[in-house]
Each structure stands twice: as C-alpha cells, then as structure tokens.
Amino acid sequence: MKALVRHRYGGPEMLRVEGVEQPPLEADRALVRVRASSLNQFDLHTASGRPLLARGRALLGPRSPLLGIDFAGVVEAVGSELQGFAPGDEVFGARSGALAEYVCTKTIVRKPAGASFEEAATLPIAGLTALQGLRDHGKLRPGERVLVNGGSGGVGTFAIQIARALGGHVTAVCSTRNLEQARELGADSVLDYTRDDVTRAGERFDLILDVAGGHSWRSLRRILSPQGRLVVVGAHGSRFMLPHIAALWLASRAGRRPAAFYISKFVLADLEFLAELLADGRLTPRIDRTYELAAGAEAFRTLAEGHVRGKLVVRM
C-alpha cells in the first residue's frame, strides 16, 4: 500500500510517499481502507521528534516510518473476534499510521450517513480533546460561562460547538479574520486578541479552556469566577509549549483552584457521542484545505506554518 512516511526525525522535507507492507488482519480488529485522514499538532511532533518528549523511548530515530492517527474509511475485512462491523461499513476512528491506504484497528465507530469521509476524519484527536477538556476535566455544566482561548484551530472550533451542545454560554478568543467563523460556529460573543486583552475585559468565567496559551496564571485567575476552573490544552501562543505549561502548573499549585492539564484518551463512547453531534448538525467540522496523499508533505508544511482555520485533511 502507499503511505506517507519518514525514516528520520525532521521537517516536512523528510516526508515521502512510499510503498509499504499492508497491515495484516488481526482477530480483534477490522481492516479499513482509508478514504481520508486529518492532521494534528501531535503529528508534527511525531514527525519532527520535537520536543524530545515526543520521541518517547525512540530517541535516536522513529520505530515506525508511518505517520498519522485520525482516519475515516470503509471496512474491508473483520477479524473473528470483533463484533458489530461488517465489510462495507463506513467508519471513522484512530490508529497510528493512518496516513496510508489501510489501517487495522478496533478503535472505530460508524460514520454518520450524511457526513463525508473528510468531515469524519477531522474528529478523533481534536474532537476528543475538546470534549474531554470541557466535560471531564472542566466539569462544564449547563448555563455556565466558558471562555475558549484559541477558537480558530481544530480543537478550538470543536470546543466552541461542543460547549454550546453541553449548555454553556461561550466566549471565543481569536484573531480578526476568524471572528465571523467563531460566530457562525455558535459563540455567543467573540474577542479579537489583536485588539482586546481578554484578561482585562472585566468578564468572569466559570471555565477557561486554554488552547492558545500566551497568558500567565496570574492574569487568567483575574477572570475566573470564585469556583472557576482552568483547563490547559496547549500553549501554542508561547515559544515553547512545555515550559509554559510547567509555569502555569507550578503557579496554580499555590491557590485553591489549580489548573488542569491532560492528554485526551481514545474512548469509543466519546467517539460515538461526537458522531451523534455530527449526525444531528450540532457539530460541523471546518476544513481549511484538503490535500491528496502525494502532497502530504505540503500539508505538514502548512500546519507547521500555523494559522490553520479548523483542520487540514489528506485524501487517499
């Protein structure tokens, strides 16, 4: 099969489309022909090996040349121990090596009939990150005021919509060119970070989902309600992600409302919930650009440059 690969850590210039061995069917998994895959910041870290934490134990070089996690496609074959799926089923899910023509995995759910493969492929990492950050770590309750700091990327665009679906009153922070998009996604109010300092706007929030970074714990604490919670997804607004997160964590330990940090988990029930939101129109993925597999390196280059509105998708 064809796949986007890299044999050494590095930038997009290291990526190639090559022929690799198709994964064998395993008893508890399904073999899926991939129709579309989407890119995440995680994929950039995996490809580049930066920060070093992204390498895990493979410090000297990647253990597998394959890339990608998110995918949507059609089941080709089902292992003897996997129940509920049959060849021809349209599904989406997560599996390492998803930027390829085939994956073998059990982390799949049915794709809504009215959704495209491209739309479904955007959901797993970004959708789960937004959902679990708001619901599980942020404990968002109906009627609460939630601030999404960084409402234009993959996680942010999903967070606006999921927060609304959970009953929150949403304020989104983004740049001038993304204000209208945030309104279209359901934000009750929007703030332009190029003109407004949200930490001095006078509002208080029950939950802050911080996707973009760029603010200290002291400044964010000013806009939290007495029982407010801060959940940090990333720190793309700072030069180095990990030092920024560490600084926030240490500063928040001294107070009664410590900040929460997390890594999203692949939970099938959560993927099914995202599928329900997609099916009934409460969740509409925003796809900035779509690439063919042969242009996969260019897709990584675009993601590395920043300023992507929503998601980038690669079609097989």
Backbone bond lengths (Angstrom), bond angles and torsions (degrees), N, CA, C in turn:
res aa  C-N    CA-C-N  psi(-1)  N-CA   C-N-CA  omega(-1)  CA-C   N-CA-C  phi
1 M - - - 1.460 - - 1.520 109.32 -
2 K 1.331 116.22 160.64 1.454 121.03 174.66 1.516 109.84 -88.29
3 A 1.330 115.42 145.31 1.465 120.40 179.96 1.522 108.84 -153.25
4 L 1.326 115.29 153.18 1.465 121.01 172.31 1.521 106.96 -86.54
5 V 1.330 116.97 124.42 1.461 120.40 -173.69 1.524 110.93 -134.24
6 R 1.329 114.94 164.70 1.460 123.29 166.56 1.520 106.77 -146.24
7 H 1.319 115.28 140.18 1.466 120.63 -176.97 1.519 112.08 -102.11
8 R 1.322 115.95 -13.80 1.459 121.49 175.71 1.514 108.65 -136.79
9 Y 1.329 117.29 155.23 1.454 120.79 175.21 1.524 109.61 -66.62
10 G 1.322 115.54 143.57 1.455 119.44 178.69 1.513 111.11 165.20
11 G 1.311 115.96 -171.67 1.445 122.44 -178.13 1.515 112.34 -80.75
12 P 1.336 116.69 -171.89 1.471 121.35 -178.93 1.516 114.12 -57.32
13 E 1.333 116.92 -24.60 1.466 119.99 179.80 1.528 112.08 -65.70
14 M 1.348 117.74 -14.35 1.456 121.44 179.44 1.528 112.55 -86.64
15 L 1.314 117.50 -7.96 1.464 120.89 -173.01 1.519 111.49 -87.31
16 R 1.328 115.53 141.40 1.459 122.68 179.24 1.525 109.78 -142.23
17 V 1.324 116.44 152.57 1.460 121.05 168.76 1.517 107.32 -94.85
18 E 1.331 116.38 121.29 1.461 121.59 -177.54 1.517 110.53 -134.77
19 G 1.307 115.01 163.81 1.450 120.49 172.29 1.522 110.14 -84.73
20 V 1.322 116.58 127.58 1.465 121.59 179.16 1.524 108.84 -131.72
21 E 1.295 116.36 168.33 1.459 120.72 -178.59 1.523 110.81 -69.81
22 Q 1.314 116.17 133.84 1.474 120.88 177.19 1.521 108.89 -70.41
23 P 1.355 118.20 138.19 1.468 119.59 -179.31 1.522 111.17 -65.12
24 P 1.322 118.35 139.13 1.471 120.90 178.03 1.528 110.76 -74.93
25 L 1.317 116.42 153.67 1.460 121.14 176.53 1.516 109.48 -73.12
26 E 1.340 116.81 129.17 1.459 122.32 177.01 1.523 109.70 -105.95
27 A 1.310 116.54 156.65 1.463 121.53 -170.31 1.520 112.99 -60.73
28 D 1.327 118.09 -36.22 1.463 120.67 -175.23 1.524 112.24 -102.28
29 R 1.332 117.69 20.44 1.463 120.76 -175.66 1.525 111.12 -135.46
30 A 1.326 113.42 171.59 1.460 120.76 175.19 1.517 109.07 -117.01
31 L 1.319 116.35 143.43 1.452 121.77 172.79 1.523 107.03 -90.87
32 V 1.324 116.49 121.06 1.464 122.02 -174.57 1.524 109.37 -117.13
33 R 1.329 115.51 129.38 1.461 119.80 171.42 1.527 107.36 -82.89
34 V 1.307 116.48 115.95 1.461 121.84 -173.91 1.530 109.48 -75.61
35 R 1.314 115.08 132.20 1.462 120.85 175.21 1.527 111.79 -103.71
36 A 1.335 116.61 -30.35 1.468 120.56 179.67 1.521 109.20 -155.51
37 S 1.332 115.52 150.71 1.458 122.68 175.87 1.518 107.52 -137.89
38 S 1.324 117.96 153.29 1.465 119.98 177.91 1.514 110.10 -122.07
39 L 1.341 115.20 157.01 1.460 121.39 -176.74 1.516 111.71 -99.75
40 N 1.321 114.94 149.04 1.455 123.03 177.59 1.522 109.28 -134.73
41 Q 1.347 115.94 163.52 1.455 119.76 175.57 1.528 110.57 -56.54
42 F 1.308 117.27 -33.51 1.460 121.16 177.91 1.528 111.29 -56.44
43 D 1.335 116.50 -38.44 1.457 120.14 -179.48 1.525 111.21 -66.34
44 L 1.329 116.38 -36.81 1.468 119.85 175.65 1.524 110.90 -61.31
45 H 1.337 116.21 -45.41 1.465 120.34 -179.66 1.528 110.64 -63.85
46 T 1.335 116.19 -41.04 1.457 120.31 -179.69 1.524 111.25 -64.27
47 A 1.325 116.50 -40.40 1.463 120.45 -178.64 1.524 111.84 -71.26
48 S 1.319 116.63 -41.59 1.467 120.51 -174.57 1.521 113.44 -85.92
49 G 1.350 116.17 -23.30 1.458 119.53 -174.92 1.507 113.10 74.40
50 R 1.344 116.19 18.43 1.457 121.60 179.51 1.522 109.92 -125.43
51 P 1.332 117.82 136.48 1.469 126.69 -5.65 1.535 111.55 -65.81
52 L 1.323 116.84 169.68 1.460 120.76 -176.05 1.519 112.06 -57.92
53 L 1.340 116.53 -27.51 1.463 120.49 178.91 1.520 110.88 -58.87
54 A 1.347 117.52 -28.99 1.460 121.12 -179.22 1.519 112.44 -67.42
55 R 1.331 117.72 -17.47 1.461 120.83 -178.29 1.521 112.95 -81.50
56 G 1.348 116.44 -17.11 1.448 118.41 -176.23 1.510 111.00 59.63
57 R 1.318 116.16 -127.45 1.466 120.45 179.37 1.530 112.24 -88.71
58 A 1.332 116.11 -8.51 1.473 119.63 -178.13 1.519 109.92 -90.59
59 L 1.326 116.59 66.42 1.455 120.62 -173.32 1.522 113.13 -69.72
60 L 1.314 117.48 -35.37 1.456 120.39 -173.98 1.520 113.60 -86.29
61 G 1.312 116.86 -23.35 1.461 120.50 -179.71 1.511 110.46 -179.78
62 P 1.341 117.98 158.34 1.471 120.63 -176.96 1.521 111.89 -65.47
63 R 1.323 115.78 140.80 1.460 120.28 178.16 1.521 111.11 -72.60
64 S 1.314 116.86 -32.27 1.461 121.72 176.50 1.518 108.74 -125.59
65 P 1.318 118.40 142.25 1.465 119.94 178.16 1.524 113.06 -77.44
66 L 1.330 117.30 -12.24 1.464 121.20 -173.10 1.524 111.86 -75.43
67 L 1.333 115.52 155.20 1.461 123.02 -177.71 1.518 110.42 -133.09
68 G 1.348 115.25 165.42 1.455 121.29 174.07 1.519 113.35 93.85
69 I 1.344 115.59 154.49 1.467 122.70 178.75 1.542 110.82 -131.41
70 D 1.327 116.61 -51.83 1.470 121.92 -174.22 1.526 111.33 -75.64
71 F 1.331 116.82 140.52 1.465 119.02 176.19 1.529 110.51 -157.29
72 A 1.320 114.66 163.07 1.462 123.05 167.67 1.514 106.86 -142.17
73 G 1.338 116.42 144.65 1.452 118.60 -177.65 1.509 112.50 -174.58
74 V 1.332 115.63 -159.03 1.463 122.78 -174.81 1.521 109.44 -121.89
75 V 1.335 116.35 131.42 1.460 121.30 178.92 1.526 109.57 -66.24
76 E 1.334 115.52 127.60 1.474 120.69 177.79 1.526 111.64 -99.51
77 A 1.326 116.91 -35.75 1.460 120.92 -179.35 1.516 108.53 -155.06
78 V 1.338 115.90 153.22 1.464 121.63 -176.63 1.519 109.47 -125.66
79 G 1.325 116.69 132.29 1.452 121.30 177.57 1.521 111.87 -68.06
80 S 1.320 116.52 158.71 1.470 122.06 -173.82 1.517 113.51 -64.33
81 E 1.332 118.68 -22.03 1.461 121.16 -176.39 1.524 113.84 -101.42
82 L 1.319 118.63 -2.81 1.460 121.37 -179.43 1.526 109.68 -95.50
83 Q 1.308 115.88 124.81 1.454 121.71 -177.80 1.532 111.21 -104.10
84 G 1.326 116.46 152.02 1.458 121.29 170.33 1.512 115.76 94.99
85 F 1.319 118.45 -1.61 1.461 120.64 -179.84 1.519 110.14 -132.53
86 A 1.340 114.53 154.35 1.454 120.91 -179.88 1.520 108.86 -143.19
87 P 1.331 117.51 157.09 1.462 119.49 176.50 1.530 111.29 -54.09
88 G 1.314 115.70 137.23 1.456 121.14 -177.71 1.515 114.24 98.59
89 D 1.342 117.97 -14.69 1.468 120.33 178.21 1.528 110.14 -66.66
90 E 1.318 115.84 137.58 1.464 121.17 175.85 1.521 108.22 -93.37
91 V 1.319 116.53 124.87 1.463 121.44 -170.94 1.528 110.00 -136.86
92 F 1.329 114.35 168.75 1.462 120.47 167.66 1.519 108.08 -143.48
93 G 1.324 115.93 160.81 1.452 118.60 -178.06 1.512 112.19 174.66
94 A 1.330 115.15 -151.41 1.463 120.80 -173.34 1.518 109.88 -139.20
95 R 1.327 113.99 138.47 1.457 120.64 175.50 1.514 108.42 -167.25
96 S 1.321 117.74 133.65 1.457 119.53 176.79 1.525 109.18 -61.65
97 G 1.328 115.92 140.60 1.448 121.12 -176.86 1.515 113.58 87.40
98 A 1.345 116.96 25.13 1.462 120.96 -174.43 1.524 114.26 -76.56
99 L 1.327 118.08 -12.08 1.465 119.88 175.46 1.518 108.85 -84.84
100 A 1.329 114.28 62.68 1.453 122.90 -175.99 1.526 108.61 -155.11
101 E 1.313 115.83 170.55 1.464 119.66 -176.93 1.526 113.13 -75.95
102 Y 1.352 117.35 -21.95 1.464 120.30 179.40 1.529 109.79 -140.77
103 V 1.345 115.10 147.94 1.459 122.01 168.00 1.522 108.00 -134.56
104 C 1.317 116.61 155.09 1.456 121.91 174.58 1.517 107.06 -121.66
105 T 1.340 117.86 116.03 1.462 121.11 -171.59 1.521 111.35 -156.77
106 K 1.340 115.35 161.08 1.461 120.84 171.28 1.520 111.35 -111.26
107 T 1.331 117.09 -2.39 1.464 120.97 179.96 1.521 108.73 -88.99
108 I 1.322 116.00 73.74 1.465 121.91 -179.02 1.523 110.34 -138.55
109 V 1.320 114.97 151.84 1.463 123.06 170.59 1.523 107.36 -136.56
110 R 1.320 116.83 166.58 1.459 120.55 -177.38 1.518 111.23 -73.55
111 K 1.297 114.63 137.32 1.465 121.10 175.75 1.517 108.99 -77.74
112 P 1.340 118.84 133.10 1.463 119.95 174.73 1.530 111.34 -56.99
113 A 1.316 116.59 139.75 1.468 120.86 -174.76 1.521 112.19 -60.27
114 G 1.321 117.53 -33.50 1.455 120.51 -176.26 1.511 114.69 -85.16
115 A 1.320 117.39 -2.29 1.464 121.24 -177.86 1.520 110.26 -99.68
116 S 1.317 116.72 146.30 1.458 121.33 176.42 1.521 109.79 -79.04
117 F 1.334 115.79 162.93 1.461 119.58 175.43 1.529 110.24 -62.86
118 E 1.323 116.17 -37.10 1.455 119.73 179.40 1.525 111.27 -62.31
119 E 1.330 117.18 -43.61 1.470 120.36 179.35 1.526 111.10 -64.18
120 A 1.334 116.86 -46.71 1.461 120.38 -178.04 1.526 111.60 -63.35
121 A 1.331 117.07 -33.95 1.461 120.50 -177.83 1.521 112.81 -67.99
122 T 1.332 118.04 -17.45 1.468 120.02 -179.86 1.528 112.84 -79.14
123 L 1.332 118.13 -13.29 1.461 120.15 -165.98 1.530 117.40 -79.23
124 P 1.330 120.34 -43.58 1.471 117.98 -163.71 1.526 116.74 -52.77
125 I 1.314 119.98 -68.93 1.471 119.44 -174.05 1.518 111.40 -69.29
126 A 1.324 118.34 -52.55 1.466 120.51 -176.32 1.521 111.58 -66.30
127 G 1.327 117.32 -42.18 1.461 120.27 -179.92 1.510 112.68 -66.11
128 L 1.332 116.64 -44.25 1.464 119.77 178.40 1.520 111.50 -66.05
129 T 1.324 116.87 -37.96 1.468 120.02 178.39 1.519 110.80 -61.14
130 A 1.329 116.59 -45.47 1.467 120.37 179.02 1.525 111.42 -65.64
131 L 1.325 117.23 -47.39 1.462 121.29 -177.48 1.521 111.47 -62.49
132 Q 1.306 117.45 -51.29 1.466 120.13 -176.55 1.521 112.22 -68.98
133 G 1.341 116.97 -31.72 1.455 119.36 176.43 1.511 112.29 -65.93
134 L 1.323 116.58 -43.33 1.465 121.24 -178.52 1.527 112.30 -75.08
135 R 1.320 116.38 -49.77 1.468 120.86 -172.12 1.527 113.24 -82.75
136 D 1.325 117.43 -49.21 1.466 120.65 -171.96 1.524 113.16 -85.72
137 H 1.320 116.55 -46.02 1.458 120.47 -177.53 1.524 112.38 -91.80
138 G 1.321 117.10 -32.07 1.460 120.40 179.36 1.515 114.07 -91.09
139 K 1.346 117.36 -13.90 1.469 122.27 178.31 1.535 111.57 52.83
140 L 1.323 116.63 41.43 1.461 120.99 -177.87 1.520 110.82 -63.37
141 R 1.328 115.38 130.29 1.459 121.92 178.58 1.529 109.80 -116.49
142 P 1.353 116.97 152.55 1.468 119.90 179.98 1.531 111.21 -54.50
143 G 1.320 115.27 137.28 1.455 121.66 177.91 1.513 114.70 89.73
144 E 1.327 118.45 -10.86 1.457 119.95 -179.13 1.527 110.94 -77.64
145 R 1.322 113.99 154.69 1.458 121.07 179.06 1.526 109.13 -92.58
146 V 1.339 115.99 122.90 1.457 120.93 -177.35 1.516 109.63 -121.61
147 L 1.323 115.68 135.92 1.453 122.42 175.70 1.521 108.90 -106.68
148 V 1.334 116.09 124.70 1.459 121.69 173.83 1.520 106.78 -103.40
149 N 1.331 115.93 103.39 1.458 120.74 -179.88 1.525 108.28 -89.55
150 G 1.333 115.76 102.47 1.459 121.33 -173.59 1.507 109.51 107.18
151 G 1.340 116.28 67.14 1.459 120.36 -171.43 1.507 115.31 -99.99
152 S 1.331 118.42 20.97 1.463 118.66 -175.05 1.523 114.28 -116.09
153 G 1.318 119.31 -18.49 1.457 121.54 -179.42 1.519 112.29 -85.73
154 G 1.322 116.11 -165.87 1.455 120.00 -177.32 1.517 113.10 -61.84
155 V 1.332 117.50 -53.82 1.463 121.10 -179.68 1.530 110.36 -65.18
156 G 1.325 116.75 -43.73 1.460 120.67 -176.64 1.512 113.73 -63.28
157 T 1.339 117.85 -43.51 1.460 119.83 -179.82 1.523 110.95 -66.30
158 F 1.320 117.54 -36.07 1.462 119.59 175.25 1.525 111.20 -70.90
159 A 1.333 117.23 -37.81 1.464 120.88 -177.56 1.528 111.21 -62.40
160 I 1.323 117.70 -40.81 1.457 120.43 178.06 1.526 110.14 -56.72
161 Q 1.332 116.04 -48.36 1.462 120.60 -175.32 1.525 112.61 -72.50
162 I 1.337 116.77 -39.58 1.462 119.65 -179.71 1.523 110.69 -69.40
163 A 1.331 117.29 -38.23 1.465 119.90 176.80 1.523 110.63 -60.51
164 R 1.336 117.28 -40.63 1.467 120.43 176.03 1.519 110.72 -64.10
165 A 1.332 116.79 -42.92 1.462 120.68 -179.60 1.526 111.63 -63.05
166 L 1.333 117.03 -29.09 1.467 121.73 178.73 1.527 112.34 -86.99
167 G 1.323 116.87 1.16 1.453 120.60 175.44 1.499 115.91 95.59
168 G 1.329 117.93 10.74 1.452 120.49 -178.73 1.514 113.20 -82.50
169 H 1.335 115.41 156.93 1.473 122.66 171.54 1.520 105.77 -97.48
170 V 1.345 117.14 115.93 1.460 121.81 -163.77 1.522 112.38 -106.28
171 T 1.333 115.13 129.58 1.458 122.52 166.83 1.523 107.25 -113.33
172 A 1.328 116.23 128.07 1.458 121.23 -178.70 1.519 109.98 -111.67
173 V 1.317 116.10 139.05 1.468 122.43 176.33 1.523 108.10 -110.91
174 C 1.323 116.22 125.73 1.462 120.98 179.19 1.518 109.30 -158.62
175 S 1.321 117.19 -177.86 1.463 121.13 -179.52 1.526 110.55 -82.98
176 T 1.315 115.72 171.77 1.463 121.60 -175.11 1.516 111.73 -56.00
177 R 1.311 117.65 -45.03 1.467 120.08 -174.23 1.525 113.18 -70.15
178 N 1.339 116.82 -13.33 1.462 119.73 -178.06 1.526 113.90 -106.77
179 L 1.334 117.94 3.71 1.459 120.66 -177.55 1.526 111.74 -62.03
180 E 1.324 116.49 -46.02 1.462 119.74 -177.20 1.525 110.47 -66.38
181 Q 1.319 117.31 -38.55 1.464 120.01 177.36 1.524 110.45 -60.10
182 A 1.332 117.58 -43.34 1.466 120.90 179.73 1.530 110.68 -61.69
183 R 1.315 116.63 -39.84 1.472 119.54 177.22 1.525 110.68 -63.98
184 E 1.331 116.44 -43.41 1.458 120.45 -179.76 1.531 111.56 -62.22
185 L 1.323 116.98 -31.74 1.463 121.21 179.98 1.520 112.73 -78.12
186 G 1.334 116.98 -9.27 1.457 119.77 174.45 1.506 116.48 115.29
187 A 1.326 118.41 5.75 1.466 119.47 177.71 1.522 110.05 -62.34
188 D 1.324 116.55 133.12 1.462 120.71 179.16 1.521 111.33 -73.11
189 S 1.322 116.33 -31.15 1.456 121.13 174.41 1.513 108.52 -148.48
190 V 1.337 116.19 156.62 1.457 121.04 -178.83 1.522 109.65 -132.52
191 L 1.322 115.58 149.69 1.456 122.00 176.99 1.523 108.87 -128.17
192 D 1.313 115.79 135.13 1.456 122.79 178.95 1.527 108.50 -92.32
193 Y 1.335 116.55 111.40 1.470 118.25 -174.94 1.524 112.80 -69.50
194 T 1.336 117.58 -15.55 1.462 119.07 176.68 1.524 111.55 -77.16
195 R 1.329 116.94 -13.24 1.465 121.11 -178.63 1.523 112.89 -122.31
196 D 1.334 116.24 -31.81 1.466 120.50 -173.29 1.523 110.94 -118.02
197 D 1.316 116.99 138.72 1.459 122.70 172.18 1.524 107.30 -95.73
198 V 1.324 116.52 105.49 1.457 120.55 -174.84 1.519 111.20 -59.98
199 T 1.335 118.19 -29.44 1.455 120.44 -177.90 1.523 112.51 -74.57
200 R 1.334 117.89 -6.50 1.468 122.13 177.26 1.528 111.75 -124.52
201 A 1.332 115.76 19.16 1.465 119.85 -176.86 1.521 113.15 -82.72
202 G 1.334 117.38 -9.72 1.459 120.04 176.56 1.510 114.81 91.31
203 E 1.339 118.83 -7.64 1.467 121.44 179.25 1.519 110.37 -90.20
204 R 1.329 114.86 154.91 1.461 120.48 173.83 1.528 109.07 -121.78
205 F 1.311 115.42 147.36 1.460 120.43 -174.38 1.530 110.35 -127.02
206 D 1.333 114.05 147.13 1.457 120.08 177.19 1.531 111.39 -79.42
207 L 1.331 115.43 -26.32 1.458 120.64 179.56 1.524 109.13 -146.77
208 I 1.322 115.76 132.86 1.461 121.75 171.90 1.523 107.42 -115.48
209 L 1.326 116.65 119.20 1.453 121.75 171.36 1.522 106.28 -99.67
210 D 1.322 115.80 106.83 1.465 120.98 -172.95 1.522 109.77 -97.21
211 V 1.324 115.70 100.03 1.454 121.87 179.92 1.527 110.98 -92.21
212 A 1.325 116.93 -33.98 1.461 121.71 -170.28 1.512 114.37 -93.41
213 G 1.321 119.80 -21.82 1.456 121.29 -176.36 1.518 110.96 71.73
214 G 1.342 115.36 -163.82 1.456 120.45 175.94 1.513 115.51 96.01
215 H 1.340 118.90 -5.56 1.464 121.79 -179.38 1.523 110.28 -124.34
216 S 1.307 115.93 143.73 1.463 121.09 178.00 1.526 110.31 -78.14
217 W 1.346 115.19 164.73 1.460 120.16 176.51 1.527 110.87 -61.76
218 R 1.307 117.02 -38.91 1.467 120.45 -179.02 1.527 111.20 -61.75
219 S 1.327 117.48 -42.67 1.463 119.79 -178.92 1.527 111.37 -72.92
220 L 1.331 117.83 -37.44 1.467 119.89 178.81 1.525 111.35 -69.34
221 R 1.322 117.14 -34.05 1.465 120.74 179.79 1.525 111.28 -62.44
222 R 1.336 116.73 -28.61 1.470 120.01 179.66 1.517 112.59 -62.00
223 I 1.325 116.87 -28.89 1.465 119.06 -174.32 1.526 112.51 -107.42
224 L 1.326 116.91 12.25 1.453 120.62 173.81 1.526 110.19 -91.03
225 S 1.315 117.01 139.48 1.459 121.13 173.91 1.527 108.78 -68.25
226 P 1.341 118.33 168.68 1.475 119.89 -177.71 1.526 113.85 -53.03
227 Q 1.326 117.52 -34.31 1.460 120.98 178.48 1.532 111.19 -108.90
228 G 1.323 117.17 22.70 1.456 121.75 -175.55 1.524 113.43 -70.46
229 R 1.320 115.53 154.80 1.468 122.28 -178.79 1.529 109.53 -123.90
230 L 1.321 115.45 142.62 1.460 122.05 174.46 1.518 108.44 -114.11
231 V 1.328 115.60 124.21 1.459 122.01 177.46 1.522 107.59 -120.25
232 V 1.328 116.30 121.37 1.460 120.95 -175.17 1.523 110.01 -104.45
233 V 1.334 115.04 120.87 1.462 121.53 178.47 1.518 109.96 -89.24
234 G 1.315 117.29 -43.56 1.455 121.05 -177.95 1.505 109.24 -162.82
235 A 1.308 116.53 -171.31 1.459 121.17 -179.66 1.512 109.37 -144.59
236 H 1.337 115.58 54.77 1.462 119.69 -175.69 1.518 111.91 -67.71
237 G 1.340 116.42 -18.40 1.452 118.27 179.47 1.517 113.47 -79.17
238 S 1.324 118.49 -13.42 1.460 121.19 177.26 1.518 109.09 -100.51
239 R 1.328 115.77 164.12 1.460 118.85 -175.50 1.521 111.61 -69.48
240 F 1.322 116.52 -39.47 1.453 120.21 -179.90 1.531 108.93 -123.72
241 M 1.317 116.34 124.79 1.448 121.17 -174.09 1.522 112.57 -66.69
242 L 1.321 117.47 -52.77 1.460 120.41 -172.92 1.529 113.35 -63.90
243 P 1.343 120.43 -44.08 1.462 118.90 176.56 1.524 113.22 -60.32
244 H 1.333 116.97 -36.64 1.461 120.25 179.34 1.531 110.67 -65.13
245 I 1.329 116.36 -45.64 1.457 120.56 178.76 1.529 110.49 -62.72
246 A 1.323 116.24 -42.42 1.467 119.77 179.63 1.524 110.99 -61.95
247 A 1.334 116.62 -41.22 1.469 120.23 179.74 1.523 111.13 -63.98
248 L 1.331 117.14 -43.20 1.466 120.67 177.93 1.527 110.66 -62.89
249 W 1.321 115.87 -44.38 1.464 119.60 -177.71 1.524 110.93 -61.91
250 L 1.318 116.75 -47.40 1.460 120.39 -178.23 1.526 111.25 -63.60
251 A 1.351 116.51 -43.41 1.458 119.89 -178.72 1.520 111.65 -65.35
252 S 1.327 116.51 -36.34 1.475 119.50 -176.45 1.520 112.48 -75.28
253 R 1.349 118.26 -19.93 1.465 120.47 -178.20 1.522 112.39 -62.57
254 A 1.321 116.38 -24.55 1.466 119.59 -175.29 1.521 112.65 -77.23
255 G 1.322 117.61 -15.25 1.457 120.64 -176.19 1.515 112.90 -104.49
256 R 1.343 114.73 -176.24 1.457 121.12 -179.73 1.524 111.74 -85.29
257 R 1.315 117.33 -9.84 1.463 120.50 -175.05 1.528 109.81 -125.37
258 P 1.312 117.97 72.32 1.464 119.73 -178.05 1.525 111.98 -63.69
259 A 1.314 115.58 146.11 1.454 120.75 177.64 1.525 109.97 -71.41
260 A 1.326 115.27 150.20 1.465 121.06 179.30 1.517 109.80 -107.76
261 F 1.324 115.77 138.00 1.456 122.77 176.27 1.528 107.48 -127.99
262 Y 1.309 116.87 147.84 1.460 118.60 -174.32 1.520 111.10 -159.10
263 I 1.312 115.34 163.78 1.459 123.62 169.50 1.515 106.56 -119.12
264 S 1.313 117.30 128.31 1.461 120.24 -177.18 1.532 110.70 -64.61
265 K 1.329 114.77 152.94 1.464 121.68 -179.07 1.531 109.50 -117.73
266 F 1.323 115.45 149.16 1.466 119.98 178.68 1.527 108.96 -86.20
267 V 1.323 114.66 94.64 1.458 122.46 -179.22 1.525 107.90 -109.25
268 L 1.335 116.90 121.39 1.459 120.28 -175.52 1.522 112.14 -59.82
269 A 1.335 117.58 -39.36 1.461 120.07 179.09 1.525 110.96 -61.74
270 D 1.317 117.42 -35.21 1.469 120.75 178.46 1.518 110.89 -71.90
271 L 1.331 118.01 -38.47 1.463 120.48 175.13 1.535 110.50 -62.50
272 E 1.324 116.36 -38.84 1.471 120.05 177.78 1.523 111.24 -66.17
273 F 1.332 116.75 -36.78 1.463 120.16 176.85 1.525 110.50 -64.17
274 L 1.327 117.30 -42.16 1.462 120.84 176.75 1.526 110.53 -62.55
275 A 1.331 116.60 -38.47 1.466 120.27 177.72 1.524 111.03 -62.65
276 E 1.337 117.10 -38.19 1.467 120.94 177.73 1.524 111.03 -64.61
277 L 1.334 116.41 -43.52 1.464 119.58 178.28 1.523 111.23 -62.94
278 L 1.335 116.19 -38.91 1.466 120.45 178.34 1.524 110.64 -66.79
279 A 1.336 116.27 -40.53 1.462 120.71 -176.75 1.525 112.54 -66.41
280 D 1.345 117.29 -38.04 1.466 118.83 -176.04 1.530 113.32 -96.02
281 G 1.322 116.76 7.65 1.456 120.17 172.91 1.508 115.61 86.91
282 R 1.335 118.24 2.55 1.460 119.47 178.21 1.528 112.12 -78.41
283 L 1.328 116.71 -11.38 1.458 122.06 178.86 1.524 108.48 -132.28
284 T 1.325 115.45 120.03 1.466 121.32 -179.92 1.522 108.59 -124.54
285 P 1.334 118.34 106.50 1.466 119.81 179.20 1.527 111.33 -62.20
286 R 1.312 115.68 141.36 1.456 121.76 173.48 1.525 108.35 -104.27
287 I 1.321 115.94 115.97 1.457 122.07 -178.73 1.515 108.20 -105.71
288 D 1.326 115.41 114.35 1.460 120.99 -179.23 1.520 110.90 -69.78
289 R 1.338 116.01 -54.55 1.457 121.10 -179.09 1.520 110.22 -147.32
290 T 1.334 114.63 152.99 1.459 121.59 177.57 1.523 109.20 -121.50
291 Y 1.334 116.46 135.51 1.460 122.92 -178.14 1.522 109.64 -122.51
292 E 1.320 116.04 153.25 1.455 120.30 168.17 1.523 108.30 -81.72
293 L 1.337 117.02 161.02 1.462 120.93 -177.50 1.525 111.48 -57.57
294 A 1.328 116.79 -36.54 1.462 120.18 -179.30 1.524 112.10 -61.33
295 A 1.342 117.20 -23.86 1.462 121.97 179.32 1.526 111.26 -103.12
296 G 1.328 116.97 23.52 1.459 120.91 -178.24 1.517 113.55 -59.11
297 A 1.328 116.95 -37.98 1.465 119.80 178.78 1.519 110.83 -62.80
298 E 1.321 116.88 -37.18 1.467 120.48 178.09 1.525 110.39 -66.17
299 A 1.330 117.82 -36.95 1.462 121.07 176.52 1.523 110.83 -61.42
300 F 1.326 117.49 -42.94 1.467 121.16 177.00 1.526 110.45 -63.63
301 R 1.318 116.60 -38.81 1.465 120.24 179.82 1.531 110.10 -63.52
302 T 1.319 116.62 -42.06 1.470 120.76 178.39 1.521 110.67 -62.97
303 L 1.328 117.15 -43.81 1.459 120.65 179.64 1.524 110.84 -63.51
304 A 1.330 116.92 -40.39 1.462 120.77 -179.02 1.524 112.03 -65.98
305 E 1.328 117.72 -28.74 1.463 121.40 179.30 1.519 112.28 -71.85
306 G 1.324 117.82 -20.08 1.465 122.25 179.75 1.510 112.49 84.53
307 H 1.335 115.90 179.92 1.465 123.74 175.50 1.525 113.27 69.87
308 V 1.336 117.81 22.61 1.459 120.41 175.65 1.519 108.98 -74.09
309 R 1.311 116.33 134.19 1.466 121.97 178.62 1.528 108.28 -95.59
310 G 1.318 116.40 104.81 1.460 119.28 -176.04 1.510 110.92 82.51
311 K 1.323 116.55 -125.17 1.464 121.56 -171.38 1.530 112.51 -124.87
312 L 1.329 115.19 155.97 1.457 123.36 169.69 1.511 107.98 -106.52
313 V 1.330 116.66 135.71 1.458 122.20 -176.26 1.521 109.98 -121.98
314 V 1.324 115.88 141.08 1.468 122.52 175.36 1.524 108.08 -115.50
315 R 1.334 115.76 125.31 1.470 120.96 177.85 1.517 110.09 -95.54
316 M 1.338 115.93 140.87 1.465 119.97 177.41 1.523 109.49 -83.88
